[in-house]
């Protein structure tokens, strides 16, 4: 969450632990920014800050469902072989490796991490 000095909640981001086959990952989303704070870079700052925190916590990979033209600036690219439940468009399933080759060989259905 991001709050200003007065306690105004300007934005929030959520991550979910998931599995793809036997591999663990974080699923990013949603990212929300209050309408009065949109266009100020708050969403991008939340994404960058939390991706760095995930890296420091030794997560190897992050995925999301979103627009590649937007999320590519954070390093996300289209994943192949990773299947989100329907009706998800497979072209919108994106991933980011937080360590080298983290997505190598990872494929299968995305399920909740129990």
Backbone as XML, in Angstrom:
<?xml version="1.0"?>
<chain id="A" units="angstrom">
  <residue number="1" name="UNK">
    <atom name="N" x="0.839" y="-1.175" z="0.000"/>
    <atom name="CA" x="0.000" y="0.000" z="0.000"/>
    <atom name="C" x="0.886" y="1.241" z="0.000"/>
  </residue>
  <residue number="2" name="UNK">
    <atom name="N" x="0.359" y="2.288" z="-0.555"/>
    <atom name="CA" x="1.065" y="3.566" z="-0.575"/>
    <atom name="C" x="0.138" y="4.636" z="-0.013"/>
  </residue>
  <residue number="3" name="UNK">
    <atom name="N" x="0.590" y="5.266" z="1.048"/>
    <atom name="CA" x="-0.181" y="6.347" z="1.680"/>
    <atom name="C" x="0.657" y="7.621" z="1.678"/>
  </residue>
  <residue number="4" name="UNK">
    <atom name="N" x="-0.034" y="8.756" z="1.607"/>
    <atom name="CA" x="0.689" y="10.022" z="1.692"/>
    <atom name="C" x="0.803" y="10.446" z="3.153"/>
  </residue>
  <residue number="5" name="UNK">
    <atom name="N" x="1.370" y="11.629" z="3.385"/>
    <atom name="CA" x="1.592" y="12.113" z="4.750"/>
    <atom name="C" x="0.305" y="12.209" z="5.560"/>
  </residue>
  <residue number="6" name="UNK">
    <atom name="N" x="-0.802" y="12.478" z="4.888"/>
    <atom name="CA" x="-2.083" y="12.610" z="5.576"/>
    <atom name="C" x="-2.812" y="11.293" z="5.765"/>
  </residue>
  <residue number="7" name="UNK">
    <atom name="N" x="-2.198" y="10.198" z="5.334"/>
    <atom name="CA" x="-2.825" y="8.895" z="5.489"/>
    <atom name="C" x="-3.710" y="8.487" z="4.323"/>
  </residue>
  <residue number="8" name="UNK">
    <atom name="N" x="-3.765" y="9.317" z="3.265"/>
    <atom name="CA" x="-4.580" y="9.012" z="2.087"/>
    <atom name="C" x="-4.005" y="7.798" z="1.372"/>
  </residue>
  <residue number="9" name="UNK">
    <atom name="N" x="-4.832" y="6.783" z="1.153"/>
    <atom name="CA" x="-4.409" y="5.582" z="0.449"/>
    <atom name="C" x="-4.412" y="5.861" z="-1.045"/>
  </residue>
  <residue number="10" name="UNK">
    <atom name="N" x="-3.230" y="5.955" z="-1.626"/>
    <atom name="CA" x="-3.117" y="6.277" z="-3.045"/>
    <atom name="C" x="-3.057" y="5.068" z="-3.946"/>
  </residue>
  <residue number="11" name="UNK">
    <atom name="N" x="-2.562" y="3.949" z="-3.420"/>
    <atom name="CA" x="-2.446" y="2.763" z="-4.255"/>
    <atom name="C" x="-2.177" y="1.520" z="-3.444"/>
  </residue>
  <residue number="12" name="UNK">
    <atom name="N" x="-2.419" y="0.384" z="-4.073"/>
    <atom name="CA" x="-2.189" y="-0.904" z="-3.421"/>
    <atom name="C" x="-1.803" y="-1.936" z="-4.471"/>
  </residue>
  <residue number="13" name="UNK">
    <atom name="N" x="-1.066" y="-2.934" z="-4.035"/>
    <atom name="CA" x="-0.638" y="-4.015" z="-4.921"/>
    <atom name="C" x="-0.739" y="-5.315" z="-4.139"/>
  </residue>
  <residue number="14" name="UNK">
    <atom name="N" x="-1.015" y="-6.397" z="-4.843"/>
    <atom name="CA" x="-1.177" y="-7.695" z="-4.173"/>
    <atom name="C" x="-0.403" y="-8.762" z="-4.931"/>
  </residue>
  <residue number="15" name="UNK">
    <atom name="N" x="0.203" y="-9.661" z="-4.197"/>
    <atom name="CA" x="0.871" y="-10.834" z="-4.755"/>
    <atom name="C" x="0.275" y="-12.080" z="-4.121"/>
  </residue>
  <residue number="16" name="UNK">
    <atom name="N" x="0.209" y="-13.156" z="-4.910"/>
    <atom name="CA" x="-0.340" y="-14.428" z="-4.458"/>
    <atom name="C" x="0.678" y="-15.526" z="-4.738"/>
  </residue>
  <residue number="17" name="UNK">
    <atom name="N" x="0.971" y="-16.384" z="-3.771"/>
    <atom name="CA" x="1.844" y="-17.523" z="-4.077"/>
    <atom name="C" x="1.074" y="-18.555" z="-4.898"/>
  </residue>
  <residue number="18" name="UNK">
    <atom name="N" x="1.682" y="-19.009" z="-5.987"/>
    <atom name="CA" x="1.050" y="-19.995" z="-6.869"/>
    <atom name="C" x="2.071" y="-21.073" z="-7.223"/>
  </residue>
  <residue number="19" name="UNK">
    <atom name="N" x="1.559" y="-22.122" z="-7.836"/>
    <atom name="CA" x="2.403" y="-23.189" z="-8.372"/>
    <atom name="C" x="2.116" y="-23.340" z="-9.857"/>
  </residue>
  <residue number="20" name="UNK">
    <atom name="N" x="3.153" y="-23.638" z="-10.602"/>
    <atom name="CA" x="3.036" y="-24.016" z="-12.005"/>
    <atom name="C" x="3.703" y="-25.380" z="-12.065"/>
  </residue>
  <residue number="21" name="UNK">
    <atom name="N" x="2.901" y="-26.434" z="-12.146"/>
    <atom name="CA" x="3.476" y="-27.760" z="-11.972"/>
    <atom name="C" x="4.041" y="-27.838" z="-10.568"/>
  </residue>
  <residue number="22" name="UNK">
    <atom name="N" x="5.335" y="-28.132" z="-10.457"/>
    <atom name="CA" x="5.986" y="-28.201" z="-9.137"/>
    <atom name="C" x="6.727" y="-26.913" z="-8.778"/>
  </residue>
  <residue number="23" name="UNK">
    <atom name="N" x="6.797" y="-25.991" z="-9.707"/>
    <atom name="CA" x="7.529" y="-24.740" z="-9.482"/>
    <atom name="C" x="6.664" y="-23.735" z="-8.725"/>
  </residue>
  <residue number="24" name="UNK">
    <atom name="N" x="7.306" y="-22.960" z="-7.881"/>
    <atom name="CA" x="6.620" y="-21.893" z="-7.159"/>
    <atom name="C" x="6.844" y="-20.567" z="-7.870"/>
  </residue>
  <residue number="25" name="UNK">
    <atom name="N" x="5.856" y="-19.690" z="-7.749"/>
    <atom name="CA" x="5.963" y="-18.348" z="-8.326"/>
    <atom name="C" x="5.063" y="-17.415" z="-7.541"/>
  </residue>
  <residue number="26" name="UNK">
    <atom name="N" x="5.230" y="-16.138" z="-7.786"/>
    <atom name="CA" x="4.304" y="-15.131" z="-7.275"/>
    <atom name="C" x="3.440" y="-14.659" z="-8.428"/>
  </residue>
  <residue number="27" name="UNK">
    <atom name="N" x="2.157" y="-14.531" z="-8.180"/>
    <atom name="CA" x="1.211" y="-13.970" z="-9.148"/>
    <atom name="C" x="0.936" y="-12.540" z="-8.720"/>
  </residue>
  <residue number="28" name="UNK">
    <atom name="N" x="1.304" y="-11.588" z="-9.560"/>
    <atom name="CA" x="1.115" y="-10.169" z="-9.264"/>
    <atom name="C" x="-0.263" y="-9.732" z="-9.739"/>
  </residue>
  <residue number="29" name="UNK">
    <atom name="N" x="-0.991" y="-9.084" z="-8.875"/>
    <atom name="CA" x="-2.266" y="-8.503" z="-9.260"/>
    <atom name="C" x="-3.314" y="-8.698" z="-8.177"/>
  </residue>
  <residue number="30" name="UNK">
    <atom name="N" x="-4.121" y="-7.726" z="-7.995"/>
    <atom name="CA" x="-4.221" y="-6.506" z="-8.796"/>
    <atom name="C" x="-3.274" y="-5.400" z="-8.323"/>
  </residue>
  <residue number="31" name="UNK">
    <atom name="N" x="-3.096" y="-4.438" z="-9.202"/>
    <atom name="CA" x="-2.444" y="-3.171" z="-8.877"/>
    <atom name="C" x="-3.534" y="-2.123" z="-9.006"/>
  </residue>
  <residue number="32" name="UNK">
    <atom name="N" x="-3.740" y="-1.346" z="-7.962"/>
    <atom name="CA" x="-4.802" y="-0.334" z="-7.989"/>
    <atom name="C" x="-4.248" y="1.014" z="-7.539"/>
  </residue>
  <residue number="33" name="UNK">
    <atom name="N" x="-4.635" y="2.051" z="-8.254"/>
    <atom name="CA" x="-4.239" y="3.417" z="-7.903"/>
    <atom name="C" x="-5.505" y="4.265" z="-7.863"/>
  </residue>
  <residue number="34" name="UNK">
    <atom name="N" x="-5.658" y="5.028" z="-6.784"/>
    <atom name="CA" x="-6.822" y="5.906" z="-6.634"/>
    <atom name="C" x="-6.899" y="6.849" z="-7.836"/>
  </residue>
  <residue number="35" name="UNK">
    <atom name="N" x="-8.098" y="7.102" z="-8.347"/>
    <atom name="CA" x="-8.236" y="7.971" z="-9.527"/>
    <atom name="C" x="-7.538" y="9.321" z="-9.401"/>
  </residue>
  <residue number="36" name="UNK">
    <atom name="N" x="-7.522" y="9.891" z="-8.204"/>
    <atom name="CA" x="-6.884" y="11.203" z="-8.046"/>
    <atom name="C" x="-5.364" y="11.121" z="-8.066"/>
  </residue>
  <residue number="37" name="UNK">
    <atom name="N" x="-4.808" y="9.903" z="-7.983"/>
    <atom name="CA" x="-3.352" y="9.726" z="-7.993"/>
    <atom name="C" x="-2.859" y="9.080" z="-9.285"/>
  </residue>
  <residue number="38" name="UNK">
    <atom name="N" x="-3.757" y="8.780" z="-10.208"/>
    <atom name="CA" x="-3.350" y="8.133" z="-11.453"/>
    <atom name="C" x="-2.549" y="9.097" z="-12.324"/>
  </residue>
  <residue number="39" name="UNK">
    <atom name="N" x="-1.618" y="8.522" z="-13.075"/>
    <atom name="CA" x="-0.787" y="9.325" z="-13.964"/>
    <atom name="C" x="0.417" y="9.945" z="-13.284"/>
  </residue>
  <residue number="40" name="UNK">
    <atom name="N" x="0.628" y="9.630" z="-12.007"/>
    <atom name="CA" x="1.749" y="10.194" z="-11.257"/>
    <atom name="C" x="2.897" y="9.204" z="-11.077"/>
  </residue>
  <residue number="41" name="UNK">
    <atom name="N" x="2.754" y="8.002" z="-11.639"/>
    <atom name="CA" x="3.809" y="7.003" z="-11.520"/>
    <atom name="C" x="3.737" y="6.142" z="-10.277"/>
  </residue>
  <residue number="42" name="UNK">
    <atom name="N" x="2.647" y="6.266" z="-9.523"/>
    <atom name="CA" x="2.530" y="5.504" z="-8.282"/>
    <atom name="C" x="2.445" y="4.004" z="-8.541"/>
  </residue>
  <residue number="43" name="UNK">
    <atom name="N" x="1.663" y="3.600" z="-9.530"/>
    <atom name="CA" x="1.551" y="2.179" z="-9.854"/>
    <atom name="C" x="2.894" y="1.593" z="-10.245"/>
  </residue>
  <residue number="44" name="UNK">
    <atom name="N" x="3.631" y="2.299" z="-11.089"/>
    <atom name="CA" x="4.958" y="1.837" z="-11.508"/>
    <atom name="C" x="5.905" y="1.748" z="-10.318"/>
  </residue>
  <residue number="45" name="UNK">
    <atom name="N" x="5.839" y="2.721" z="-9.425"/>
    <atom name="CA" x="6.697" y="2.700" z="-8.238"/>
    <atom name="C" x="6.356" y="1.509" z="-7.343"/>
  </residue>
  <residue number="46" name="UNK">
    <atom name="N" x="5.066" y="1.230" z="-7.180"/>
    <atom name="CA" x="4.656" y="0.069" z="-6.387"/>
    <atom name="C" x="5.180" y="-1.221" z="-7.006"/>
  </residue>
  <residue number="47" name="UNK">
    <atom name="N" x="5.071" y="-1.334" z="-8.322"/>
    <atom name="CA" x="5.547" y="-2.541" z="-9.000"/>
    <atom name="C" x="7.052" y="-2.689" z="-8.821"/>
  </residue>
  <residue number="48" name="UNK">
    <atom name="N" x="7.809" y="-1.641" z="-9.103"/>
    <atom name="CA" x="9.272" y="-1.724" z="-8.989"/>
    <atom name="C" x="9.706" y="-2.057" z="-7.563"/>
  </residue>
  <residue number="49" name="UNK">
    <atom name="N" x="9.118" y="-1.371" z="-6.588"/>
    <atom name="CA" x="9.490" y="-1.587" z="-5.192"/>
    <atom name="C" x="9.176" y="-3.012" z="-4.752"/>
  </residue>
  <residue number="50" name="UNK">
    <atom name="N" x="8.004" y="-3.500" z="-5.092"/>
    <atom name="CA" x="7.617" y="-4.831" z="-4.624"/>
    <atom name="C" x="8.348" y="-5.941" z="-5.379"/>
  </residue>
  <residue number="51" name="UNK">
    <atom name="N" x="8.712" y="-5.716" z="-6.640"/>
    <atom name="CA" x="9.527" y="-6.710" z="-7.339"/>
    <atom name="C" x="10.899" y="-6.825" z="-6.684"/>
  </residue>
  <residue number="52" name="UNK">
    <atom name="N" x="11.463" y="-5.712" z="-6.274"/>
    <atom name="CA" x="12.750" y="-5.755" z="-5.580"/>
    <atom name="C" x="12.609" y="-6.467" z="-4.236"/>
  </residue>
  <residue number="53" name="UNK">
    <atom name="N" x="11.514" y="-6.240" z="-3.543"/>
    <atom name="CA" x="11.285" y="-6.953" z="-2.274"/>
    <atom name="C" x="11.159" y="-8.450" z="-2.507"/>
  </residue>
  <residue number="54" name="UNK">
    <atom name="N" x="10.459" y="-8.837" z="-3.569"/>
    <atom name="CA" x="10.327" y="-10.264" z="-3.898"/>
    <atom name="C" x="11.703" y="-10.869" z="-4.181"/>
  </residue>
  <residue number="55" name="UNK">
    <atom name="N" x="12.536" y="-10.138" z="-4.902"/>
    <atom name="CA" x="13.897" y="-10.603" z="-5.199"/>
    <atom name="C" x="14.687" y="-10.787" z="-3.896"/>
  </residue>
  <residue number="56" name="UNK">
    <atom name="N" x="14.598" y="-9.817" z="-2.996"/>
    <atom name="CA" x="15.313" y="-9.900" z="-1.718"/>
    <atom name="C" x="14.802" y="-11.048" z="-0.853"/>
  </residue>
  <residue number="57" name="UNK">
    <atom name="N" x="13.536" y="-11.401" z="-1.012"/>
    <atom name="CA" x="12.959" y="-12.532" z="-0.283"/>
    <atom name="C" x="13.231" y="-13.858" z="-0.994"/>
  </residue>
  <residue number="58" name="UNK">
    <atom name="N" x="14.045" y="-13.794" z="-2.050"/>
    <atom name="CA" x="14.528" y="-14.952" z="-2.798"/>
    <atom name="C" x="13.461" y="-15.687" z="-3.602"/>
  </residue>
  <residue number="59" name="UNK">
    <atom name="N" x="12.437" y="-14.957" z="-4.043"/>
    <atom name="CA" x="11.518" y="-15.529" z="-5.018"/>
    <atom name="C" x="12.242" y="-15.548" z="-6.355"/>
  </residue>
  <residue number="60" name="UNK">
    <atom name="N" x="12.018" y="-16.582" z="-7.143"/>
    <atom name="CA" x="12.714" y="-16.704" z="-8.414"/>
    <atom name="C" x="11.957" y="-16.174" z="-9.603"/>
  </residue>
  <residue number="61" name="UNK">
    <atom name="N" x="10.623" y="-16.174" z="-9.488"/>
    <atom name="CA" x="9.815" y="-15.807" z="-10.660"/>
    <atom name="C" x="8.518" y="-15.146" z="-10.220"/>
  </residue>
  <residue number="62" name="UNK">
    <atom name="N" x="8.059" y="-14.235" z="-11.085"/>
    <atom name="CA" x="6.785" y="-13.537" z="-10.886"/>
    <atom name="C" x="6.020" y="-13.624" z="-12.195"/>
  </residue>
  <residue number="63" name="UNK">
    <atom name="N" x="4.723" y="-13.805" z="-12.093"/>
    <atom name="CA" x="3.876" y="-13.817" z="-13.287"/>
    <atom name="C" x="2.684" y="-12.907" z="-13.064"/>
  </residue>
  <residue number="64" name="UNK">
    <atom name="N" x="2.010" y="-12.574" z="-14.161"/>
    <atom name="CA" x="0.800" y="-11.770" z="-14.090"/>
    <atom name="C" x="0.000" y="-11.968" z="-15.364"/>
  </residue>
  <residue number="65" name="UNK">
    <atom name="N" x="-1.210" y="-11.476" z="-15.345"/>
    <atom name="CA" x="-2.044" y="-11.430" z="-16.542"/>
    <atom name="C" x="-2.227" y="-9.954" z="-16.856"/>
  </residue>
  <residue number="66" name="UNK">
    <atom name="N" x="-1.724" y="-9.510" z="-18.010"/>
    <atom name="CA" x="-1.810" y="-8.092" z="-18.329"/>
    <atom name="C" x="-1.335" y="-7.788" z="-19.737"/>
  </residue>
  <residue number="67" name="UNK">
    <atom name="N" x="-1.197" y="-6.509" z="-20.010"/>
    <atom name="CA" x="-0.799" y="-6.020" z="-21.327"/>
    <atom name="C" x="0.724" y="-5.979" z="-21.435"/>
  </residue>
  <residue number="68" name="UNK">
    <atom name="N" x="1.265" y="-6.778" z="-22.352"/>
    <atom name="CA" x="2.720" y="-6.832" z="-22.508"/>
    <atom name="C" x="3.334" y="-5.465" z="-22.829"/>
  </residue>
  <residue number="69" name="UNK">
    <atom name="N" x="2.713" y="-4.630" z="-23.671"/>
    <atom name="CA" x="3.330" y="-3.322" z="-23.930"/>
    <atom name="C" x="3.535" y="-2.489" z="-22.655"/>
  </residue>
  <residue number="70" name="UNK">
    <atom name="N" x="2.658" y="-2.615" z="-21.680"/>
    <atom name="CA" x="2.820" y="-1.880" z="-20.425"/>
    <atom name="C" x="3.851" y="-2.559" z="-19.527"/>
  </residue>
  <residue number="71" name="UNK">
    <atom name="N" x="3.689" y="-3.851" z="-19.293"/>
    <atom name="CA" x="4.514" y="-4.550" z="-18.309"/>
    <atom name="C" x="5.915" y="-4.892" z="-18.805"/>
  </residue>
  <residue number="72" name="UNK">
    <atom name="N" x="6.166" y="-4.795" z="-20.097"/>
    <atom name="CA" x="7.514" y="-5.088" z="-20.600"/>
    <atom name="C" x="8.537" y="-4.101" z="-20.047"/>
  </residue>
  <residue number="73" name="UNK">
    <atom name="N" x="8.131" y="-2.901" z="-19.688"/>
    <atom name="CA" x="9.088" y="-1.937" z="-19.135"/>
    <atom name="C" x="9.633" y="-2.365" z="-17.774"/>
  </residue>
  <residue number="74" name="UNK">
    <atom name="N" x="8.947" y="-3.327" z="-17.135"/>
    <atom name="CA" x="9.429" y="-3.878" z="-15.869"/>
    <atom name="C" x="10.186" y="-5.189" z="-16.092"/>
  </residue>
  <residue number="75" name="UNK">
    <atom name="N" x="10.270" y="-5.620" z="-17.356"/>
    <atom name="CA" x="10.983" y="-6.844" z="-17.685"/>
    <atom name="C" x="10.106" y="-8.053" z="-17.953"/>
  </residue>
  <residue number="76" name="UNK">
    <atom name="N" x="8.789" y="-7.891" z="-17.899"/>
    <atom name="CA" x="7.880" y="-9.010" z="-18.146"/>
    <atom name="C" x="7.796" y="-9.305" z="-19.637"/>
  </residue>
  <residue number="77" name="UNK">
    <atom name="N" x="7.666" y="-10.589" z="-19.951"/>
    <atom name="CA" x="7.460" y="-11.021" z="-21.332"/>
    <atom name="C" x="6.504" y="-12.212" z="-21.335"/>
  </residue>
  <residue number="78" name="UNK">
    <atom name="N" x="6.009" y="-12.515" z="-22.509"/>
    <atom name="CA" x="5.005" y="-13.565" z="-22.649"/>
    <atom name="C" x="5.583" y="-14.924" z="-22.247"/>
  </residue>
  <residue number="79" name="UNK">
    <atom name="N" x="4.788" y="-15.678" z="-21.496"/>
    <atom name="CA" x="5.163" y="-17.031" z="-21.096"/>
    <atom name="C" x="4.493" y="-18.033" z="-22.023"/>
  </residue>
  <residue number="80" name="UNK">
    <atom name="N" x="5.211" y="-19.057" z="-22.397"/>
    <atom name="CA" x="4.613" y="-20.142" z="-23.166"/>
    <atom name="C" x="4.613" y="-21.385" z="-22.288"/>
  </residue>
  <residue number="81" name="UNK">
    <atom name="N" x="3.547" y="-22.149" z="-22.380"/>
    <atom name="CA" x="3.444" y="-23.370" z="-21.600"/>
    <atom name="C" x="2.907" y="-23.183" z="-20.202"/>
  </residue>
  <residue number="82" name="UNK">
    <atom name="N" x="2.649" y="-21.948" z="-19.805"/>
    <atom name="CA" x="2.065" y="-21.664" z="-18.492"/>
    <atom name="C" x="0.592" y="-21.361" z="-18.718"/>
  </residue>
  <residue number="83" name="UNK">
    <atom name="N" x="-0.279" y="-22.139" z="-18.095"/>
    <atom name="CA" x="-1.708" y="-22.070" z="-18.371"/>
    <atom name="C" x="-2.498" y="-21.545" z="-17.172"/>
  </residue>
  <residue number="84" name="UNK">
    <atom name="N" x="-3.103" y="-20.388" z="-17.364"/>
    <atom name="CA" x="-4.026" y="-19.843" z="-16.365"/>
    <atom name="C" x="-5.411" y="-20.415" z="-16.644"/>
  </residue>
  <residue number="85" name="UNK">
    <atom name="N" x="-6.253" y="-20.504" z="-15.613"/>
    <atom name="CA" x="-7.612" y="-21.010" z="-15.833"/>
    <atom name="C" x="-8.375" y="-20.136" z="-16.828"/>
  </residue>
  <residue number="86" name="UNK">
    <atom name="N" x="-9.301" y="-20.754" z="-17.585"/>
    <atom name="CA" x="-10.129" y="-19.981" z="-18.513"/>
    <atom name="C" x="-10.965" y="-18.968" z="-17.741"/>
  </residue>
  <residue number="87" name="UNK">
    <atom name="N" x="-11.320" y="-17.872" z="-18.333"/>
    <atom name="CA" x="-11.193" y="-17.506" z="-19.736"/>
    <atom name="C" x="-9.957" y="-16.667" z="-20.039"/>
  </residue>
  <residue number="88" name="UNK">
    <atom name="N" x="-8.856" y="-16.875" z="-19.342"/>
    <atom name="CA" x="-7.654" y="-16.068" z="-19.535"/>
    <atom name="C" x="-7.086" y="-16.228" z="-20.943"/>
  </residue>
  <residue number="89" name="UNK">
    <atom name="N" x="-6.818" y="-15.105" z="-21.590"/>
    <atom name="CA" x="-6.175" y="-15.102" z="-22.901"/>
    <atom name="C" x="-4.699" y="-15.457" z="-22.705"/>
  </residue>
  <residue number="90" name="UNK">
    <atom name="N" x="-4.209" y="-16.557" z="-23.286"/>
    <atom name="CA" x="-2.814" y="-16.969" z="-23.088"/>
    <atom name="C" x="-1.788" y="-15.921" z="-23.517"/>
  </residue>
  <residue number="91" name="UNK">
    <atom name="N" x="-2.152" y="-15.039" z="-24.431"/>
    <atom name="CA" x="-1.221" y="-14.000" z="-24.870"/>
    <atom name="C" x="-0.981" y="-12.944" z="-23.796"/>
  </residue>
  <residue number="92" name="UNK">
    <atom name="N" x="-1.822" y="-12.922" z="-22.765"/>
    <atom name="CA" x="-1.685" y="-11.943" z="-21.687"/>
    <atom name="C" x="-0.985" y="-12.517" z="-20.454"/>
  </residue>
  <residue number="93" name="UNK">
    <atom name="N" x="-0.551" y="-13.780" z="-20.530"/>
    <atom name="CA" x="0.153" y="-14.409" z="-19.407"/>
    <atom name="C" x="1.635" y="-14.064" z="-19.539"/>
  </residue>
  <residue number="94" name="UNK">
    <atom name="N" x="2.124" y="-13.269" z="-18.607"/>
    <atom name="CA" x="3.479" y="-12.715" z="-18.667"/>
    <atom name="C" x="4.294" y="-13.161" z="-17.464"/>
  </residue>
  <residue number="95" name="UNK">
    <atom name="N" x="5.603" y="-13.226" z="-17.641"/>
    <atom name="CA" x="6.472" y="-13.622" z="-16.543"/>
    <atom name="C" x="7.741" y="-12.799" z="-16.492"/>
  </residue>
  <residue number="96" name="UNK">
    <atom name="N" x="8.326" y="-12.770" z="-15.311"/>
    <atom name="CA" x="9.590" y="-12.086" z="-15.063"/>
    <atom name="C" x="10.466" y="-13.011" z="-14.232"/>
  </residue>
  <residue number="97" name="UNK">
    <atom name="N" x="11.682" y="-13.257" z="-14.685"/>
    <atom name="CA" x="12.648" y="-14.043" z="-13.918"/>
    <atom name="C" x="13.391" y="-13.110" z="-12.972"/>
  </residue>
  <residue number="98" name="UNK">
    <atom name="N" x="13.327" y="-13.395" z="-11.689"/>
    <atom name="CA" x="14.043" y="-12.593" z="-10.703"/>
    <atom name="C" x="15.459" y="-13.112" z="-10.485"/>
  </residue>
  <residue number="99" name="UNK">
    <atom name="N" x="15.743" y="-14.287" z="-11.034"/>
    <atom name="CA" x="17.105" y="-14.820" z="-11.051"/>
    <atom name="C" x="17.294" y="-15.513" z="-12.400"/>
  </residue>
  <residue number="100" name="UNK">
    <atom name="N" x="18.522" y="-15.678" z="-12.843"/>
    <atom name="CA" x="18.769" y="-16.224" z="-14.184"/>
    <atom name="C" x="18.075" y="-17.567" z="-14.426"/>
  </residue>
  <residue number="101" name="UNK">
    <atom name="N" x="17.462" y="-17.673" z="-15.594"/>
    <atom name="CA" x="16.818" y="-18.907" z="-16.056"/>
    <atom name="C" x="15.711" y="-19.422" z="-15.142"/>
  </residue>
  <residue number="102" name="UNK">
    <atom name="N" x="15.109" y="-18.562" z="-14.366"/>
    <atom name="CA" x="14.091" y="-19.000" z="-13.406"/>
    <atom name="C" x="12.878" y="-19.631" z="-14.075"/>
  </residue>
  <residue number="103" name="UNK">
    <atom name="N" x="12.584" y="-19.244" z="-15.314"/>
    <atom name="CA" x="11.424" y="-19.809" z="-16.008"/>
    <atom name="C" x="11.790" y="-21.010" z="-16.872"/>
  </residue>
  <residue number="104" name="UNK">
    <atom name="N" x="13.065" y="-21.364" z="-16.965"/>
    <atom name="CA" x="13.486" y="-22.488" z="-17.809"/>
    <atom name="C" x="12.817" y="-23.780" z="-17.342"/>
  </residue>
  <residue number="105" name="UNK">
    <atom name="N" x="12.123" y="-24.441" z="-18.249"/>
    <atom name="CA" x="11.479" y="-25.713" z="-17.945"/>
    <atom name="C" x="10.198" y="-25.628" z="-17.144"/>
  </residue>
  <residue number="106" name="UNK">
    <atom name="N" x="9.748" y="-24.426" z="-16.826"/>
    <atom name="CA" x="8.515" y="-24.271" z="-16.040"/>
    <atom name="C" x="7.327" y="-24.258" z="-16.990"/>
  </residue>
  <residue number="107" name="UNK">
    <atom name="N" x="6.410" y="-25.184" z="-16.785"/>
    <atom name="CA" x="5.219" y="-25.273" z="-17.633"/>
    <atom name="C" x="4.122" y="-25.981" z="-16.851"/>
  </residue>
  <residue number="108" name="UNK">
    <atom name="N" x="2.885" y="-25.741" z="-17.267"/>
    <atom name="CA" x="1.754" y="-26.418" z="-16.657"/>
    <atom name="C" x="0.686" y="-25.454" z="-16.192"/>
  </residue>
  <residue number="109" name="UNK">
    <atom name="N" x="-0.292" y="-26.011" z="-15.509"/>
    <atom name="CA" x="-1.415" y="-25.242" z="-14.976"/>
    <atom name="C" x="-0.977" y="-24.426" z="-13.764"/>
  </residue>
  <residue number="110" name="UNK">
    <atom name="N" x="-1.476" y="-23.214" z="-13.674"/>
    <atom name="CA" x="-1.256" y="-22.379" z="-12.497"/>
    <atom name="C" x="-2.316" y="-22.750" z="-11.468"/>
  </residue>
  <residue number="111" name="UNK">
    <atom name="N" x="-1.861" y="-23.083" z="-10.264"/>
    <atom name="CA" x="-2.771" y="-23.434" z="-9.177"/>
    <atom name="C" x="-2.393" y="-22.659" z="-7.928"/>
  </residue>
  <residue number="112" name="UNK">
    <atom name="N" x="-3.344" y="-22.560" z="-7.025"/>
    <atom name="CA" x="-3.074" y="-21.908" z="-5.741"/>
    <atom name="C" x="-2.013" y="-22.671" z="-4.985"/>
  </residue>
  <residue number="113" name="UNK">
    <atom name="N" x="-1.150" y="-21.946" z="-4.326"/>
    <atom name="CA" x="-0.137" y="-22.569" z="-3.471"/>
    <atom name="C" x="-0.829" y="-22.916" z="-2.164"/>
  </residue>
  <residue number="114" name="UNK">
    <atom name="N" x="-0.836" y="-24.180" z="-1.815"/>
    <atom name="CA" x="-1.531" y="-24.612" z="-0.584"/>
    <atom name="C" x="-0.643" y="-24.504" z="0.627"/>
  </residue>
</chain>
